[in-house]
């Protein structure tokens, strides 16, 4: 997961990525965006995290 992150990973970040990947790769409820599914399967998605709406980086 750390190689797919842009910047620092907050405590809650890894769990959010895991849940998103589960959703994107679901066999029972296929995700409609083929680009997101394909990127997840190839491990090419990148994730950036924002702690708050006022986060200036």
N, C-alpha and C positions, 0 to 999 in steps of 0.2 A: 504494500500500500504506500509506503513512504516514497518509492520511486515514481508513483503516479501523482504525488501531491505537488502543488505549487505553493511554496512557502511553508510556514509552520502548521502542523496538524494539531487542532485543539483536542481536548479529551473526548469530546463527543463525535469527532470527525470520522474515525475509523468505523464506528457503528453505523453512521449515516451512509457511508460508502457501501458497506456490506449490505444494508437494506436496499439501497438503490440497485446494486448489482443483482440481488435476488429478484427484484421486480423486473428488471430488464431481461433476465434470463428465464423467467417463469414459463413452464410448459403448460400450466393450467390456465393462465391468463396472459397470453402473448402481448408484449408491448408493441404498440403500433408503429413506432419509429424504427425503421430498419437500420438507419445509420447508427443509432444509439446501441442497438442490439449487436450489430457487427463490431462496433468499436469496443464493446465490453468483451465480446468473445476473443478479440485480438489483443486485449489488454492495452489498448491504445488511448483510452480516455484519461484525461488529466483533471485533477480536482483542486480547486482553490477554496479556501474557507474564510468567511468574514465573521468575526466575533459579534459585531453589532452594526447597525445601520450607520453609525457615526465613525466607524473604523477608518482611519486615514492611511493605514498600511505602514 
